[in-house]
C-alpha cells in the first residue's frame, strides 16, 4: 500500500516584522501578540487555524483562553449565525 500524498492547495505564507509601540508597563510582548492576533481573527483578517499557527497553540486554547482573555468570542454577533449554532447544539429557537 502506497502512502497518500497530501498537498496544501492553498498555502499561506507568513512574514515577520518589527514594530515599535509604546505600551503601559506591565504588558509583556506575549500579551501584545495574543491581543493582536485575537483582534485580527475577530475582524476576519486571519482564520482560526492561522491564529493558532502564529501563536503556536491548539484551537481549544485559542477559543477557551485567548479570545475570552481579550473580550472576544468565536461566535459572531450575527443573529442568523447564532441561530444556526443554537440549533446545532440542540436548542429550540424562536427567531
Secondary structure, DSSP 4 states (H G I P E B T S, - for coil): -PPPP---TT--------------TT--HHHHHHHHHHHHHHTTSS-HHHHHHHHT--HHHIIIIIHHHTT--SS-S-HHHHHHHHHHTT-----
